[in-house]
Amino acid sequence: MVRFRPFRPDDLNRISKCNLDPLTETYDLSFYFQYYARWPELFQVAEDERGSIVGYIMGKVESSPDYLQYSEHHLPWHAHITALTVAPEARRSGIGTILTEQLEAAADKADAWFVDLFVRKSNANAIRFYEGMGYSVYRVVKDYYGENVNDPTAGGEDAYDMRKPMRRDKGLKHIRDDGRNHFVNPEDVF
């Protein structure tokens, strides 16, 4: 039986086995604490019956800064999934789906236009997972990741910027069908 609850600061010492996957981004401690302090309702963990953390999601709600207001890359009020990971032994059990649905519910409550995330172009399992939840590729961010985990000699790896519209976006104006044909540079994304 898995229980879902808000992240607590002492969880940082307990999420390491979720971060062992080479496709999971790992951050410094201050980054995790920043999310906990600013968006605690978007930082949730999944805990098994032994008290081990077997998954977590970390997100935020924001918009682009005012100076980008008239830029083609301006992002309106939206939620962003910064990290979603499930420990290898707990995958395919619905934990990722529940964590994502919890964040989407918080996004709707915050009146966000959409939820977005970045995923390595080579991470086929994650892409299938998100597509199955209604996300689609909005654009390709060239060389977003500093290295290609599948081939470290290849240099940077592209990311898919994937989005799912929330209730507020009734006209679906913040998604597109041909996102794999739209390319931007990392400095163009907020």
Secondary structure in CASP SS format (residue, H / E / C, confidence):
PFRMAT SS
TARGET T0000
AUTHOR 0000-0000-0000
METHOD secondary structure of the structure
MODEL  1
M C 1.00
V C 1.00
R E 1.00
F E 1.00
R E 1.00
P E 1.00
F C 1.00
R C 1.00
P H 1.00
D H 1.00
D H 1.00
L H 1.00
N H 1.00
R H 1.00
I C 1.00
S H 1.00
K H 1.00
C H 1.00
N H 1.00
L H 1.00
D C 1.00
P C 1.00
L C 1.00
T C 1.00
E C 1.00
T C 1.00
Y C 1.00
D C 1.00
L H 1.00
S H 1.00
F H 1.00
Y H 1.00
F H 1.00
Q H 1.00
Y H 1.00
Y H 1.00
A H 1.00
R H 1.00
W C 1.00
P H 1.00
E H 1.00
L H 1.00
F E 1.00
Q E 1.00
V E 1.00
A E 1.00
E E 1.00
D C 1.00
E C 1.00
R C 1.00
G C 1.00
S C 1.00
I E 1.00
V E 1.00
G E 1.00
Y E 1.00
I E 1.00
M E 1.00
G E 1.00
K E 1.00
V E 1.00
E E 1.00
S C 1.00
S C 1.00
P C 1.00
D H 1.00
Y H 1.00
L H 1.00
Q C 1.00
Y C 1.00
S C 1.00
E C 1.00
H C 1.00
H C 1.00
L C 1.00
P C 1.00
W C 1.00
H E 1.00
A E 1.00
H E 1.00
I E 1.00
T E 1.00
A E 1.00
L E 1.00
T E 1.00
V E 1.00
A C 1.00
P H 1.00
E H 1.00
A H 1.00
R C 1.00
R C 1.00
S C 1.00
G C 1.00
I H 1.00
G H 1.00
T H 1.00
I H 1.00
L H 1.00
T H 1.00
E H 1.00
Q H 1.00
L H 1.00
E H 1.00
A H 1.00
A H 1.00
A H 1.00
D H 1.00
K H 1.00
A C 1.00
D C 1.00
A C 1.00
W C 1.00
F E 1.00
V E 1.00
D E 1.00
L E 1.00
F E 1.00
V E 1.00
R E 1.00
K C 1.00
S C 1.00
N C 1.00
A H 1.00
N H 1.00
A H 1.00
I H 1.00
R H 1.00
F H 1.00
Y H 1.00
E H 1.00
G H 1.00
M C 1.00
G C 1.00
Y C 1.00
S E 1.00
V E 1.00
Y E 1.00
R E 1.00
V E 1.00
V E 1.00
K E 1.00
D E 1.00
Y E 1.00
Y E 1.00
G C 1.00
E C 1.00
N C 1.00
V C 1.00
N C 1.00
D C 1.00
P H 1.00
T H 1.00
A H 1.00
G C 1.00
G C 1.00
E E 1.00
D E 1.00
A E 1.00
Y E 1.00
D E 1.00
M E 1.00
R E 1.00
K E 1.00
P E 1.00
M C 1.00
R C 1.00
R C 1.00
D C 1.00
K C 1.00
G C 1.00
L C 1.00
K C 1.00
H C 1.00
I C 1.00
R C 1.00
D C 1.00
D C 1.00
G H 1.00
R H 1.00
N H 1.00
H C 1.00
F E 1.00
V E 1.00
N C 1.00
P H 1.00
E H 1.00
D H 1.00
V C 1.00
F C 1.00
END
